[in-house]
Amino acid sequence: MASPVNRTYLRQTRDAAELLGKLIRLGRKERKMTEEELSGRAGISRRTLQKIERGDPMCEIDLVFEVANIVGVRLFNDDESSIRYTFGRHIDDKLALLICT
């Protein structure tokens, strides 16, 4: 088994992860959910949830996004359908242009 890599992150990355973790914890508390309830609903261990809420940048992004959505933390300012259509389409268009050049 490979040993874990010691990785350093930019300050902005650590700050962003910490802020998102705090927003998730606040959302959980506002919904009066326990760690056990939220971790069970997200299908993760309580320890993983604690890492997410501490802002551990090593947590898998899909798990962080899932937990954030469960507690109502908005990841983008637009509504979900707008994000998928507007942003997704524009990004797909830009990527297609860049790949062709």
N, C-alpha and C positions, 0 to 999 in steps of 0.2 A: 504494500500500500504506500502511495506517495505521501510524503510529509507535506503539511500545509505550507503554503508560500507566505513569507512575511512580506506584506505589501504595505506601502505607504500611499496615502491618498492626499490629494490637494486639500488645502484648508476649506475651499468652497464645497468640495464634495462631502467632507465630514460635516460641515455646517448644514448642508442641505439634508443629509441623512438624519442628522439630529433633529432638525426642525420637523421633518416629516414624521419621525418617530414620536415627537411631542404632540403633534396634531392628531396622530392616531390614538395616543393614550388619552388625550382630551376627549376625542370622539367616543371612545369606549366608556370613559367615566360619565360623560353627559348622557349616554344611553343606559347608564347604570348596569353595564355588563362587567362580569368578572373576567379575569384572565382565562379561567377555565372555559367560560361560555364562548368567548371570542375565539380562542384557539381551537375549540371543538368545532365551531361553525366554519372556521377557515380550513380545518383539516390539518392543523400543524400542532407541534408540541407547545406546551406552555413556555418552555425555555426559548424556543424560536420566537414566540411572541414577545417575550421580554427583550430579546436582542433587537427586534424590530423597533420596539418602543424606546430603546436606548439609542437608536440610530446607528446600529452596527452596519457599516457599509458592505460587509461581507454577506449580508442576507440576500437571498435571491430576489430579484426585482419583481418577479411575478407574485411571490408571496407577499411582499410589501404592498403592491398594488391591490391584491385581493383583500387584504386586511383593511387597507385604507378605504376601499369601496364599501366594505361591510359596515364600517362605522360612519360612513357619510363624508369622508374627507374628499373634497373635489380636487382632482388632479389637474384639471384644466378649467378655464373660465367658461367655456361653452358647454352646452348640453351634449350628452353622449352622441346623439345622431349627427349633430353638427361637426363634432370632432371627427367622427368616422368619415363623413362625406367630404367636408370642406378641407380639413387638414390632410386627410389621407389621400384625397384626389390630387391636391396640389403637390404633395411630396412625391407621389407616384409619377406625376408629370415631370417634375424636376429630375427625378432619378432616371427616367426614360431618356430625357435629353442629354444628361451627363454620360450615360452609358453609350449613347450613339456617337458621342464626339471623341 
